[in-house]
Amino acid sequence: MNESAKREPFELYTAEDGTALLRIKEWEERFPWLSAGFSTRLGGVSAEPWSSLNCGLHVGDLDGDVAENRRRVAAAAGFAFDRWTCAEQVHGRDVAVVTAVDAGAGRLSRSDAIEAKDALVTIEPGVMLNAFYADCVPIWLVDPERRAVGIAHAGWRGAVADVAGEAVRTMTRAFGTKPSDVLAAIGPSIRGCCYEVDEAVARHIPEGSDSIEPAAVPGRYMLDLAKFNRQMLTKAGVLANHIEISVYCTSCRTDLFFSHRKEQGRTGRMTAWIARKE
């Protein structure tokens, strides 16, 4: 089946205040204790070039506007803002096991965010795990047997370092998760249609991977990190039929998403969240 013909796992939802979010509807219907989704760029208070639902504190936007945007996302997701919990992302593979004590880390300031982590996992109810994106790949993980959840941030460096697989392995060590029980979703990101890379990046992708192909220009390649992360998840033991993948490309859809590459670095950040409800 052509990927463009596949069912899109994310459904657009707009709250009463105009905050536009994508929800993993099937998961939320199957598991009433779960909340999982992704913000768009629509429905916030930030001015250009971060208009309007920028959730990143590190892009030059006003801190007060970012805080208000985050509050709107938390409210639309059904959580108090003091449960918003995030890390300082460094394009690595390290994973934090988040406890109730960590709840609220980083919600208003980068200074008290969880330090240098690109994936967060928890089994605690009421802790809203958040991470930030503007082309990199968001990855949601849920173990429905143990009600453990996780979120990962995978740019090309994190992807080749296997942050997705490390998040699954951390859930196994921390919570007893069986990889075959894990459900995964790969969200909107820059796709192979738009992500051109050079040989220095391409050489990290295993030969024969269907996630990369030559570009029109010699020595350049088109890389699909969503496909690559799907391969890393299956390598970690997640069943192929347990992995959902969005067809949205952030670079193609700057009407809906921020794109660091398309907008030449002057843009905002979406947030992905996952949480067990209390």
Accessible surface in RSA format (square Angstrom, percent):
REM  Atomic radii and reference values for relative SASA: ProtOr
REM  Chains: A
REM  Algorithm: Lee & Richards
REM  Probe-radius: 1.40
REM  Slices: 20
REM RES _ NUM      All-atoms   Total-Side   Main-Chain    Non-polar    All polar
REM                ABS   REL    ABS   REL    ABS   REL    ABS   REL    ABS   REL
RES MET A   1   182.41  94.5 100.33  66.4  82.08 195.4 110.13  93.6  72.28  95.8
RES ASN A   2   104.32  71.9  86.30  83.4  18.02  43.4  33.04  79.5  71.28  68.9
RES GLU A   3    37.19  21.4  31.30  23.7   5.89  14.0  20.93  40.5  16.26  13.3
RES SER A   4    92.69  78.3  64.22  85.7  28.47  65.6  47.43 101.0  45.26  63.4
RES ALA A   5    73.13  67.2  39.28  60.6  33.85  77.0  49.20  69.3  23.93  63.4
RES LYS A   6    76.13  37.1  65.56  40.2  10.56  25.2  36.70  33.0  39.43  42.0
RES ARG A   7   139.45  58.6 116.74  59.5  22.71  54.1  85.31 116.6  54.14  32.8
RES GLU A   8    46.88  26.9  28.36  21.5  18.52  44.1  28.36  54.9  18.52  15.1
RES PRO A   9     7.33   5.3   2.21   2.0   5.11  18.6   2.81   2.3   4.52  28.1
RES PHE A  10     7.05   3.5   0.00   0.0   7.05  18.3   0.19   0.1   6.86  19.6
RES GLU A  11    86.16  49.5  82.07  62.1   4.09   9.7  33.58  64.9  52.58  42.9
RES LEU A  12    88.78  49.4  64.01  45.8  24.76  62.2  64.01  45.0  24.76  66.6
RES TYR A  13    96.12  44.9  91.18  51.9   4.94  12.9  63.72  47.9  32.40  39.9
RES THR A  14    81.13  57.7  56.21  57.0  24.92  59.4  40.46  54.3  40.68  61.5
RES ALA A  15    16.03  14.7  10.70  16.5   5.33  12.1  11.77  16.6   4.26  11.3
RES GLU A  16   193.32 111.0 148.85 112.6  44.47 105.9  72.38 140.0 120.94  98.7
RES ASP A  17    80.07  56.1  49.15  48.9  30.92  73.1  45.42 106.9  34.65  34.6
RES GLY A  18    30.22  37.3   0.00   N/A  30.22  37.3  23.99  65.8   6.24  14.0
RES THR A  19     0.00   0.0   0.00   0.0   0.00   0.0   0.00   0.0   0.00   0.0
RES ALA A  20     4.79   4.4   4.79   7.4   0.00   0.0   4.79   6.7   0.00   0.0
RES LEU A  21     0.00   0.0   0.00   0.0   0.00   0.0   0.00   0.0   0.00   0.0
RES LEU A  22     0.00   0.0   0.00   0.0   0.00   0.0   0.00   0.0   0.00   0.0
RES ARG A  23    37.32  15.7  37.32  19.0   0.00   0.0  11.83  16.2  25.49  15.5
RES ILE A  24     1.62   0.9   1.62   1.2   0.00   0.0   1.62   1.2   0.00   0.0
RES LYS A  25    90.98  44.4  90.60  55.6   0.38   0.9  46.30  41.7  44.67  47.6
RES GLU A  26    68.72  39.5  65.37  49.5   3.35   8.0  28.21  54.6  40.51  33.1
RES TRP A  27     6.06   2.4   6.06   2.9   0.00   0.0   1.58   0.8   4.49   7.3
RES GLU A  28    34.95  20.1  24.93  18.9  10.02  23.9  13.35  25.8  21.60  17.6
RES GLU A  29   115.01  66.0  86.46  65.4  28.56  68.0  45.29  87.6  69.72  56.9
RES ARG A  30   129.76  54.5 102.01  52.0  27.76  66.1  40.10  54.8  89.67  54.3
RES PHE A  31    22.49  11.2  22.31  13.8   0.17   0.4  22.49  13.6   0.00   0.0
RES PRO A  32    99.08  72.2  87.66  79.9  11.43  41.5  91.42  75.5   7.66  47.6
RES TRP A  33    29.06  11.7  23.41  11.3   5.66  13.3  21.17  11.3   7.89  12.8
RES LEU A  34     0.09   0.1   0.00   0.0   0.09   0.2   0.00   0.0   0.09   0.3
RES SER A  35     0.00   0.0   0.00   0.0   0.00   0.0   0.00   0.0   0.00   0.0
RES ALA A  36     0.00   0.0   0.00   0.0   0.00   0.0   0.00   0.0   0.00   0.0
RES GLY A  37     0.00   0.0   0.00   N/A   0.00   0.0   0.00   0.0   0.00   0.0
RES PHE A  38     0.00   0.0   0.00   0.0   0.00   0.0   0.00   0.0   0.00   0.0
RES SER A  39     0.00   0.0   0.00   0.0   0.00   0.0   0.00   0.0   0.00   0.0
RES THR A  40     0.00   0.0   0.00   0.0   0.00   0.0   0.00   0.0   0.00   0.0
RES ARG A  41    23.68   9.9  23.33  11.9   0.34   0.8   5.08   6.9  18.59  11.3
RES LEU A  42    75.31  41.9  74.83  53.5   0.48   1.2  75.31  52.9   0.00   0.0
RES GLY A  43    19.51  24.1   0.00   N/A  19.51  24.1  13.96  38.3   5.55  12.4
RES GLY A  44    17.08  21.1   0.00   N/A  17.08  21.1   0.00   0.0  17.08  38.3
RES VAL A  45    59.41  39.1  32.55  29.5  26.86  64.7  40.35  35.1  19.05  51.7
RES SER A  46     6.48   5.5   0.00   0.0   6.48  14.9   0.00   0.0   6.48   9.1
RES ALA A  47    67.89  62.4  58.27  89.9   9.62  21.9  67.41  94.9   0.48   1.3
RES GLU A  48   133.43  76.6 116.51  88.1  16.93  40.3  63.57 123.0  69.86  57.0
RES PRO A  49    30.85  22.5  29.90  27.3   0.95   3.5  30.13  24.9   0.72   4.5
RES TRP A  50    33.56  13.5  33.56  16.2   0.00   0.0  32.79  17.5   0.77   1.2
RES SER A  51    29.09  24.6  27.02  36.1   2.06   4.7  18.65  39.7  10.44  14.6
RES SER A  52    26.54  22.4  25.00  33.4   1.54   3.6  18.55  39.5   7.99  11.2
RES LEU A  53     0.00   0.0   0.00   0.0   0.00   0.0   0.00   0.0   0.00   0.0
RES ASN A  54     0.00   0.0   0.00   0.0   0.00   0.0   0.00   0.0   0.00   0.0
RES CYS A  55     0.00   0.0   0.00   0.0   0.00   0.0   0.00   0.0   0.00   0.0
RES GLY A  56     0.37   0.5   0.00   N/A   0.37   0.5   0.34   0.9   0.03   0.1
RES LEU A  57    23.87  13.3   8.00   5.7  15.88  39.9   8.70   6.1  15.18  40.8
RES HIS A  58    87.24  47.7  58.63  40.8  28.61  73.2  42.89  44.2  44.36  51.6
RES VAL A  59    24.93  16.4   6.07   5.5  18.86  45.4  14.72  12.8  10.20  27.7
RES GLY A  60    60.02  74.0   0.00   N/A  60.02  74.0  36.00  98.8  24.02  53.8
RES ASP A  61    11.99   8.4   1.88   1.9  10.11  23.9   0.27   0.6  11.72  11.7
RES LEU A  62   123.90  69.0 121.62  87.0   2.28   5.7 123.78  86.9   0.13   0.3
RES ASP A  63    90.74  63.6  83.72  83.3   7.03  16.6  26.68  62.8  64.06  63.9
RES GLY A  64    53.06  65.4   0.00   N/A  53.06  65.4  40.34 110.7  12.72  28.5
RES ASP A  65    35.12  24.6  34.80  34.6   0.32   0.8   0.13   0.3  34.99  34.9
RES VAL A  66     0.06   0.0   0.06   0.1   0.00   0.0   0.06   0.1   0.00   0.0
RES ALA A  67     9.38   8.6   8.85  13.7   0.53   1.2   9.38  13.2   0.00   0.0
RES GLU A  68    58.76  33.7  58.76  44.5   0.00   0.0  19.14  37.0  39.62  32.3
RES ASN A  69     0.00   0.0   0.00   0.0   0.00   0.0   0.00   0.0   0.00   0.0
RES ARG A  70     5.60   2.3   5.60   2.9   0.00   0.0   0.16   0.2   5.44   3.3
RES ARG A  71   102.49  43.0  98.96  50.4   3.53   8.4  35.72  48.8  66.77  40.5
RES ARG A  72    57.86  24.3  54.84  28.0   3.02   7.2   7.47  10.2  50.40  30.5
RES VAL A  73     0.00   0.0   0.00   0.0   0.00   0.0   0.00   0.0   0.00   0.0
RES ALA A  74     0.33   0.3   0.33   0.5   0.00   0.0   0.33   0.5   0.00   0.0
RES ALA A  75    71.50  65.7  50.15  77.4  21.35  48.6  54.87  77.3  16.63  44.0
RES ALA A  76    18.93  17.4   0.97   1.5  17.96  40.9   8.76  12.3  10.17  26.9
RES ALA A  77     4.67   4.3   0.00   0.0   4.67  10.6   0.69   1.0   3.97  10.5
RES GLY A  78    63.53  78.3   0.00   N/A  63.53  78.3  33.82  92.8  29.71  66.5
RES PHE A  79    21.08  10.5  10.65   6.6  10.42  27.1  15.46   9.4   5.62  16.1
RES ALA A  80    63.00  57.9  44.01  67.9  18.99  43.2  54.93  77.3   8.08  21.4
RES PHE A  81    30.09  15.1  22.73  14.1   7.36  19.2  22.73  13.8   7.36  21.1
RES ASP A  82    75.25  52.7  69.67  69.3   5.58  13.2  24.28  57.2  50.97  50.8
RES ARG A  83    61.78  25.9  61.78  31.5   0.00   0.0  15.52  21.2  46.26  28.0
RES TRP A  84     0.00   0.0   0.00   0.0   0.00   0.0   0.00   0.0   0.00   0.0
RES THR A  85     0.00   0.0   0.00   0.0   0.00   0.0   0.00   0.0   0.00   0.0
RES CYS A  86     3.28   2.5   3.28   3.7   0.00   0.0   0.00   0.0   3.28   3.5
RES ALA A  87     9.50   8.7   2.23   3.4   7.27  16.5   2.23   3.1   7.27  19.3
RES GLU A  88    51.43  29.5  50.64  38.3   0.79   1.9  30.98  59.9  20.45  16.7
RES GLN A  89    45.79  25.6  21.38  15.6  24.42  58.1  11.50  24.5  34.29  26.0
RES VAL A  90    81.31  53.5  56.45  51.1  24.86  59.9  62.30  54.1  19.01  51.6
RES HIS A  91    80.51  44.0  72.61  50.5   7.90  20.2  42.11  43.4  38.40  44.7
RES GLY A  92    21.03  25.9   0.00   N/A  21.03  25.9  21.03  57.7   0.00   0.0
RES ARG A  93    97.37  40.9  95.27  48.6   2.10   5.0  33.32  45.5  64.05  38.8
RES ASP A  94    80.66  56.5  77.28  76.9   3.37   8.0  13.02  30.7  67.63  67.4
RES VAL A  95    22.91  15.1   1.68   1.5  21.23  51.2   1.68   1.5  21.23  57.6
RES ALA A  96    11.48  10.6   7.73  11.9   3.75   8.5  11.48  16.2   0.00   0.0
RES VAL A  97    67.13  44.2  47.98  43.4  19.16  46.2  47.98  41.7  19.16  52.0
RES VAL A  98     2.67   1.8   0.10   0.1   2.57   6.2   0.33   0.3   2.34   6.3
RES THR A  99    59.68  42.4  59.65  60.5   0.03   0.1  53.76  72.2   5.92   9.0
RES ALA A 100    54.55  50.2  43.61  67.3  10.94  24.9  43.84  61.7  10.71  28.4
RES VAL A 101   141.13  92.9 112.30 101.7  28.83  69.5 120.56 104.8  20.57  55.8
RES ASP A 102    43.95  30.8  38.80  38.6   5.15  12.2   5.33  12.5  38.62  38.5
RES ALA A 103    23.63  21.7   2.10   3.2  21.52  49.0   2.10   3.0  21.52  57.0
RES GLY A 104     2.65   3.3   0.00   N/A   2.65   3.3   1.80   4.9   0.85   1.9
RES ALA A 105    17.36  16.0  10.16  15.7   7.20  16.4  15.46  21.8   1.90   5.0
RES GLY A 106     1.47   1.8   0.00   N/A   1.47   1.8   0.03   0.1   1.44   3.2
RES ARG A 107    71.37  30.0  70.70  36.0   0.67   1.6   1.28   1.7  70.09  42.5
RES LEU A 108    85.92  47.9  71.54  51.2  14.38  36.2  72.12  50.6  13.81  37.2
RES SER A 109    42.74  36.1  39.05  52.1   3.70   8.5  28.61  60.9  14.13  19.8
RES ARG A 110   120.07  50.4 106.86  54.5  13.22  31.5  36.16  49.4  83.91  50.9
RES SER A 111   106.57  90.1  62.33  83.2  44.24 101.9  56.91 121.2  49.66  69.6
RES ASP A 112    84.69  59.3  69.46  69.1  15.23  36.0  39.68  93.4  45.01  44.9
RES ALA A 113    17.47  16.1   3.04   4.7  14.43  32.8   3.10   4.4  14.37  38.1
RES ILE A 114    29.05  16.5  22.61  16.8   6.44  15.5  29.05  20.9   0.00   0.0
RES GLU A 115   138.78  79.7 132.06  99.9   6.72  16.0  47.81  92.5  90.97  74.3
RES ALA A 116    35.84  33.0  34.49  53.2   1.35   3.1  34.59  48.7   1.24   3.3
RES LYS A 117    53.85  26.3  52.87  32.4   0.98   2.3  19.27  17.3  34.58  36.8
RES ASP A 118     3.40   2.4   0.22   0.2   3.18   7.5   2.57   6.1   0.83   0.8
RES ALA A 119     1.99   1.8   0.00   0.0   1.99   4.5   1.56   2.2   0.44   1.2
RES LEU A 120     3.82   2.1   3.82   2.7   0.00   0.0   3.82   2.7   0.00   0.0
RES VAL A 121     0.00   0.0   0.00   0.0   0.00   0.0   0.00   0.0   0.00   0.0
RES THR A 122     0.01   0.0   0.00   0.0   0.01   0.0   0.01   0.0   0.00   0.0
RES ILE A 123    59.81  34.0  57.27  42.7   2.54   6.1  57.27  41.2   2.54   6.9
RES GLU A 124    54.87  31.5  54.52  41.2   0.35   0.8   3.25   6.3  51.62  42.1
RES PRO A 125    55.24  40.3  49.31  44.9   5.93  21.6  49.31  40.7   5.93  36.8
RES GLY A 126     0.82   1.0   0.00   N/A   0.82   1.0   0.82   2.3   0.00   0.0
RES VAL A 127     0.19   0.1   0.19   0.2   0.00   0.0   0.19   0.2   0.00   0.0
RES MET A 128     0.00   0.0   0.00   0.0   0.00   0.0   0.00   0.0   0.00   0.0
RES LEU A 129     0.00   0.0   0.00   0.0   0.00   0.0   0.00   0.0   0.00   0.0
RES ASN A 130     0.62   0.4   0.00   0.0   0.62   1.5   0.00   0.0   0.62   0.6
RES ALA A 131     6.33   5.8   6.09   9.4   0.24   0.6   6.33   8.9   0.00   0.0
RES PHE A 132    16.19   8.1  13.66   8.5   2.53   6.6  13.66   8.3   2.53   7.2
RES TYR A 133     2.59   1.2   0.67   0.4   1.91   5.0   2.59   1.9   0.00   0.0
RES ALA A 134     6.65   6.1   1.16   1.8   5.50  12.5   1.75   2.5   4.90  13.0
RES ASP A 135    13.59   9.5  13.10  13.0   0.49   1.2  12.28  28.9   1.31   1.3
RES CYS A 136    25.94  19.6  23.54  26.3   2.40   5.6   2.02   5.1  23.92  25.8
RES VAL A 137     0.13   0.1   0.13   0.1   0.00   0.0   0.13   0.1   0.00   0.0
RES PRO A 138     0.00   0.0   0.00   0.0   0.00   0.0   0.00   0.0   0.00   0.0
RES ILE A 139     0.00   0.0   0.00   0.0   0.00   0.0   0.00   0.0   0.00   0.0
RES TRP A 140     0.00   0.0   0.00   0.0   0.00   0.0   0.00   0.0   0.00   0.0
RES LEU A 141     0.00   0.0   0.00   0.0   0.00   0.0   0.00   0.0   0.00   0.0
RES VAL A 142     0.00   0.0   0.00   0.0   0.00   0.0   0.00   0.0   0.00   0.0
RES ASP A 143     0.00   0.0   0.00   0.0   0.00   0.0   0.00   0.0   0.00   0.0
RES PRO A 144    31.11  22.7  17.49  15.9  13.62  49.5  17.55  14.5  13.55  84.2
RES GLU A 145   122.33  70.2  91.03  68.9  31.31  74.5  17.11  33.1 105.22  85.9
RES ARG A 146    65.91  27.7  52.94  27.0  12.97  30.9  27.98  38.2  37.93  23.0
RES ARG A 147   105.72  44.4 105.72  53.9   0.00   0.0  15.76  21.5  89.97  54.5
RES ALA A 148     0.00   0.0   0.00   0.0   0.00   0.0   0.00   0.0   0.00   0.0
RES VAL A 149     0.00   0.0   0.00   0.0   0.00   0.0   0.00   0.0   0.00   0.0
RES GLY A 150     0.00   0.0   0.00   N/A   0.00   0.0   0.00   0.0   0.00   0.0
RES ILE A 151     0.45   0.3   0.39   0.3   0.06   0.2   0.39   0.3   0.06   0.2
RES ALA A 152     0.11   0.1   0.00   0.0   0.11   0.2   0.11   0.1   0.00   0.0
RES HIS A 153     6.78   3.7   6.65   4.6   0.13   0.3   0.74   0.8   6.03   7.0
RES ALA A 154     0.00   0.0   0.00   0.0   0.00   0.0   0.00   0.0   0.00   0.0
RES GLY A 155     3.11   3.8   0.00   N/A   3.11   3.8   3.10   8.5   0.01   0.0
RES TRP A 156    47.60  19.1  44.63  21.6   2.97   7.0  35.08  18.7  12.52  20.3
RES ARG A 157   132.94  55.8 129.61  66.1   3.32   7.9  35.74  48.8  97.19  58.9
RES GLY A 158     0.08   0.1   0.00   N/A   0.08   0.1   0.08   0.2   0.00   0.0
RES ALA A 159     0.32   0.3   0.00   0.0   0.32   0.7   0.17   0.2   0.15   0.4
RES VAL A 160    42.99  28.3  18.81  17.0  24.18  58.3  19.36  16.8  23.63  64.1
RES ALA A 161    32.93  30.3  21.72  33.5  11.22  25.5  32.47  45.7   0.47   1.2
RES ASP A 162    17.76  12.4  17.35  17.3   0.41   1.0   7.87  18.5   9.90   9.9
RES VAL A 163     0.00   0.0   0.00   0.0   0.00   0.0   0.00   0.0   0.00   0.0
RES ALA A 164     0.50   0.5   0.16   0.3   0.34   0.8   0.16   0.2   0.34   0.9
RES GLY A 165     0.00   0.0   0.00   N/A   0.00   0.0   0.00   0.0   0.00   0.0
RES GLU A 166    25.97  14.9  25.97  19.7   0.00   0.0   4.77   9.2  21.20  17.3
RES ALA A 167     0.00   0.0   0.00   0.0   0.00   0.0   0.00   0.0   0.00   0.0
RES VAL A 168     0.08   0.1   0.08   0.1   0.00   0.0   0.08   0.1   0.00   0.0
RES ARG A 169    82.05  34.5  80.96  41.3   1.09   2.6  52.10  71.2  29.96  18.2
RES THR A 170     9.86   7.0   9.86  10.0   0.00   0.0   8.40  11.3   1.46   2.2
RES MET A 171     0.00   0.0   0.00   0.0   0.00   0.0   0.00   0.0   0.00   0.0
RES THR A 172    53.73  38.2  47.56  48.2   6.17  14.7  46.99  63.1   6.73  10.2
RES ARG A 173   159.59  67.0 122.07  62.2  37.52  89.3  78.72 107.6  80.87  49.0
RES ALA A 174    47.95  44.1   9.36  14.4  38.60  87.8  19.57  27.6  28.39  75.2
RES PHE A 175    30.70  15.4   8.98   5.6  21.72  56.5  17.45  10.6  13.25  37.9
RES GLY A 176    42.90  52.9   0.00   N/A  42.90  52.9  30.58  83.9  12.31  27.6
RES THR A 177     1.69   1.2   0.00   0.0   1.69   4.0   0.00   0.0   1.69   2.6
RES LYS A 178   120.80  58.9 119.80  73.5   1.01   2.4  63.27  56.9  57.53  61.3
RES PRO A 179    40.86  29.8  40.86  37.2   0.00   0.0  40.86  33.7   0.00   0.0
RES SER A 180    52.07  44.0  47.14  62.9   4.93  11.4  27.47  58.5  24.60  34.5
RES ASP A 181    35.63  25.0  30.22  30.1   5.41  12.8   4.00   9.4  31.63  31.5
RES VAL A 182     0.00   0.0   0.00   0.0   0.00   0.0   0.00   0.0   0.00   0.0
RES LEU A 183    12.52   7.0  12.52   9.0   0.00   0.0  12.52   8.8   0.00   0.0
RES ALA A 184     0.00   0.0   0.00   0.0   0.00   0.0   0.00   0.0   0.00   0.0
RES ALA A 185     0.00   0.0   0.00   0.0   0.00   0.0   0.00   0.0   0.00   0.0
RES ILE A 186     0.00   0.0   0.00   0.0   0.00   0.0   0.00   0.0   0.00   0.0
RES GLY A 187     0.71   0.9   0.00   N/A   0.71   0.9   0.00   0.0   0.71   1.6
RES PRO A 188     0.45   0.3   0.00   0.0   0.45   1.6   0.00   0.0   0.45   2.8
RES SER A 189     0.02   0.0   0.00   0.0   0.02   0.0   0.02   0.0   0.00   0.0
RES ILE A 190     4.76   2.7   4.76   3.5   0.00   0.0   4.76   3.4   0.00   0.0
RES ARG A 191    13.06   5.5  13.06   6.7   0.00   0.0  10.04  13.7   3.02   1.8
RES GLY A 192    16.91  20.9   0.00   N/A  16.91  20.9  12.42  34.1   4.49  10.0
RES CYS A 193    86.65  65.5  48.54  54.1  38.11  89.6  49.02 124.2  37.62  40.6
RES CYS A 194    38.73  29.3  21.55  24.0  17.18  40.4   8.86  22.5  29.87  32.2
RES TYR A 195    22.76  10.6  22.76  12.9   0.00   0.0   9.97   7.5  12.79  15.8
RES GLU A 196    53.82  30.9  53.44  40.4   0.38   0.9  11.95  23.1  41.87  34.2
RES VAL A 197     5.58   3.7   1.98   1.8   3.60   8.7   5.58   4.8   0.00   0.0
RES ASP A 198    57.34  40.2  55.55  55.3   1.79   4.2  15.16  35.7  42.18  42.1
RES GLU A 199    88.79  51.0  88.15  66.7   0.65   1.5  55.13 106.6  33.67  27.5
RES ALA A 200    55.51  51.0  48.54  74.9   6.97  15.9  51.44  72.4   4.07  10.8
RES VAL A 201    17.73  11.7  17.73  16.1   0.00   0.0  17.73  15.4   0.00   0.0
RES ALA A 202    10.63   9.8   4.24   6.5   6.39  14.5   4.43   6.2   6.20  16.4
RES ARG A 203   164.27  69.0 128.54  65.5  35.72  85.1  50.10  68.5 114.17  69.2
RES HIS A 204    72.60  39.7  51.17  35.6  21.43  54.8  35.84  36.9  36.76  42.8
RES ILE A 205    11.93   6.8   0.06   0.0  11.87  28.6   0.28   0.2  11.65  31.6
RES PRO A 206    81.39  59.3  68.63  62.6  12.77  46.4  80.69  66.6   0.71   4.4
RES GLU A 207   184.38 105.9 145.22 109.9  39.16  93.2  66.59 128.8 117.79  96.2
RES GLY A 208    78.91  97.3   0.00   N/A  78.91  97.3  42.13 115.6  36.78  82.4
RES SER A 209    19.44  16.4   2.36   3.2  17.08  39.3  10.95  23.3   8.49  11.9
RES ASP A 210    89.55  62.7  66.90  66.6  22.64  53.5  45.02 106.0  44.52  44.4
RES SER A 211     2.14   1.8   0.00   0.0   2.14   4.9   1.29   2.7   0.85   1.2
RES ILE A 212    37.80  21.5  22.42  16.7  15.39  37.1  23.80  17.1  14.00  38.0
RES GLU A 213   110.35  63.4 107.45  81.3   2.90   6.9  28.12  54.4  82.23  67.1
RES PRO A 214   105.09  76.6  89.81  81.9  15.28  55.6  89.81  74.1  15.28  95.0
RES ALA A 215    19.78  18.2   2.69   4.2  17.08  38.9   6.57   9.3  13.21  35.0
RES ALA A 216   110.05 101.2  64.55  99.6  45.49 103.5  77.36 108.9  32.68  86.6
RES VAL A 217    84.21  55.4  82.63  74.8   1.58   3.8  83.86  72.9   0.35   1.0
RES PRO A 218   126.56  92.2 100.73  91.8  25.83  93.9 112.01  92.5  14.55  90.4
RES GLY A 219    45.58  56.2   0.00   N/A  45.58  56.2  28.62  78.5  16.96  38.0
RES ARG A 220    80.69  33.9  78.91  40.2   1.78   4.2  19.89  27.2  60.80  36.8
RES TYR A 221    55.24  25.8  55.24  31.4   0.00   0.0  26.47  19.9  28.77  35.5
RES MET A 222    35.63  18.5  33.67  22.3   1.96   4.7  28.74  24.4   6.90   9.1
RES LEU A 223     0.00   0.0   0.00   0.0   0.00   0.0   0.00   0.0   0.00   0.0
RES ASP A 224    14.03   9.8  13.95  13.9   0.08   0.2   5.46  12.8   8.57   8.6
RES LEU A 225     3.44   1.9   3.44   2.5   0.00   0.0   3.44   2.4   0.00   0.0
RES ALA A 226     0.31   0.3   0.31   0.5   0.00   0.0   0.31   0.4   0.00   0.0
RES LYS A 227    54.45  26.6  54.43  33.4   0.02   0.0   7.98   7.2  46.46  49.5
RES PHE A 228     4.97   2.5   4.97   3.1   0.00   0.0   4.97   3.0   0.00   0.0
RES ASN A 229     0.40   0.3   0.40   0.4   0.00   0.0   0.00   0.0   0.40   0.4
RES ARG A 230    51.21  21.5  51.21  26.1   0.00   0.0  17.61  24.1  33.60  20.4
RES GLN A 231    55.01  30.8  49.53  36.2   5.48  13.0  36.87  78.5  18.13  13.8
RES MET A 232    22.09  11.4  21.82  14.4   0.27   0.6  12.12  10.3   9.97  13.2
RES LEU A 233     0.00   0.0   0.00   0.0   0.00   0.0   0.00   0.0   0.00   0.0
RES THR A 234    54.66  38.9  39.35  39.9  15.31  36.5  26.14  35.1  28.52  43.1
RES LYS A 235   167.62  81.8 131.38  80.6  36.24  86.3  92.07  82.9  75.55  80.5
RES ALA A 236    15.78  14.5   0.14   0.2  15.64  35.6   7.11  10.0   8.67  23.0
RES GLY A 237    32.55  40.1   0.00   N/A  32.55  40.1  27.65  75.9   4.90  11.0
RES VAL A 238     3.24   2.1   0.00   0.0   3.24   7.8   0.00   0.0   3.24   8.8
RES LEU A 239    81.63  45.5  79.04  56.5   2.59   6.5  81.63  57.3   0.00   0.0
RES ALA A 240    74.21  68.2  57.94  89.4  16.26  37.0  58.36  82.2  15.85  42.0
RES ASN A 241   132.54  91.4  93.72  90.6  38.81  93.5  46.22 111.3  86.31  83.4
RES HIS A 242    47.92  26.2  41.98  29.2   5.94  15.2  23.95  24.7  23.98  27.9
RES ILE A 243    19.21  10.9   0.00   0.0  19.21  46.3   0.26   0.2  18.95  51.4
RES GLU A 244    38.64  22.2  37.08  28.1   1.56   3.7  10.69  20.7  27.95  22.8
RES ILE A 245    13.45   7.7   8.67   6.5   4.78  11.5   8.67   6.2   4.78  13.0
RES SER A 246     0.56   0.5   0.00   0.0   0.56   1.3   0.00   0.0   0.56   0.8
RES VAL A 247    52.94  34.8  34.81  31.5  18.12  43.7  35.13  30.5  17.81  48.3
RES TYR A 248    44.50  20.8  41.51  23.6   2.99   7.8  17.09  12.8  27.41  33.8
RES CYS A 249     7.70   5.8   5.69   6.3   2.01   4.7   5.69  14.4   2.01   2.2
RES THR A 250     0.33   0.2   0.33   0.3   0.00   0.0   0.33   0.4   0.00   0.0
RES SER A 251     6.58   5.6   6.38   8.5   0.19   0.4   0.00   0.0   6.58   9.2
RES CYS A 252    72.92  55.2  44.41  49.5  28.51  67.0  21.87  55.4  51.06  55.1
RES ARG A 253    89.30  37.5  89.29  45.5   0.01   0.0  31.86  43.5  57.44  34.8
RES THR A 254    39.43  28.0  31.62  32.1   7.81  18.6   5.98   8.0  33.45  50.6
RES ASP A 255    86.52  60.6  65.63  65.3  20.89  49.4  51.94 122.2  34.58  34.5
RES LEU A 256    10.38   5.8  10.38   7.4   0.00   0.0  10.38   7.3   0.00   0.0
RES PHE A 257     0.00   0.0   0.00   0.0   0.00   0.0   0.00   0.0   0.00   0.0
RES PHE A 258     0.00   0.0   0.00   0.0   0.00   0.0   0.00   0.0   0.00   0.0
RES SER A 259     0.00   0.0   0.00   0.0   0.00   0.0   0.00   0.0   0.00   0.0
RES HIS A 260    87.24  47.7  86.83  60.4   0.41   1.0  51.54  53.1  35.70  41.5
RES ARG A 261   106.77  44.8  91.91  46.8  14.86  35.4  42.18  57.6  64.58  39.1
RES LYS A 262   114.02  55.6  91.53  56.2  22.50  53.6  69.76  62.8  44.26  47.1
RES GLU A 263    46.06  26.4  31.43  23.8  14.63  34.8  24.05  46.5  22.01  18.0
RES GLN A 264   163.43  91.4 133.75  97.8  29.67  70.7  45.56  97.0 117.86  89.4
RES GLY A 265    30.07  37.1   0.00   N/A  30.07  37.1  11.27  30.9  18.80  42.1
RES ARG A 266   145.09  60.9 139.64  71.2   5.45  13.0  63.57  86.9  81.52  49.4
RES THR A 267     0.69   0.5   0.00   0.0   0.69   1.6   0.00   0.0   0.69   1.0
RES GLY A 268     0.00   0.0   0.00   N/A   0.00   0.0   0.00   0.0   0.00   0.0
RES ARG A 269    34.35  14.4  34.35  17.5   0.00   0.0   1.57   2.1  32.78  19.9
RES MET A 270     0.17   0.1   0.17   0.1   0.00   0.0   0.17   0.1   0.00   0.0
RES THR A 271     0.00   0.0   0.00   0.0   0.00   0.0   0.00   0.0   0.00   0.0
RES ALA A 272     0.00   0.0   0.00   0.0   0.00   0.0   0.00   0.0   0.00   0.0
RES TRP A 273     0.00   0.0   0.00   0.0   0.00   0.0   0.00   0.0   0.00   0.0
RES ILE A 274     0.00   0.0   0.00   0.0   0.00   0.0   0.00   0.0   0.00   0.0
RES ALA A 275     0.00   0.0   0.00   0.0   0.00   0.0   0.00   0.0   0.00   0.0
RES ARG A 276    43.02  18.1  43.02  21.9   0.00   0.0   0.00   0.0  43.02  26.1
RES LYS A 277    92.67  45.2  83.20  51.0   9.47  22.5  42.07  37.9  50.61  53.9
RES GLU A 278   165.09  94.8  97.48  73.8  67.60 161.0  58.34 112.9 106.74  87.2
END  Absolute sums over single chains surface
CHAIN  1 A    11358.0       8799.9       2558.2       5904.5       5453.6
END  Absolute sums over all chains
TOTAL         11358.0       8799.9       2558.2       5904.5       5453.6
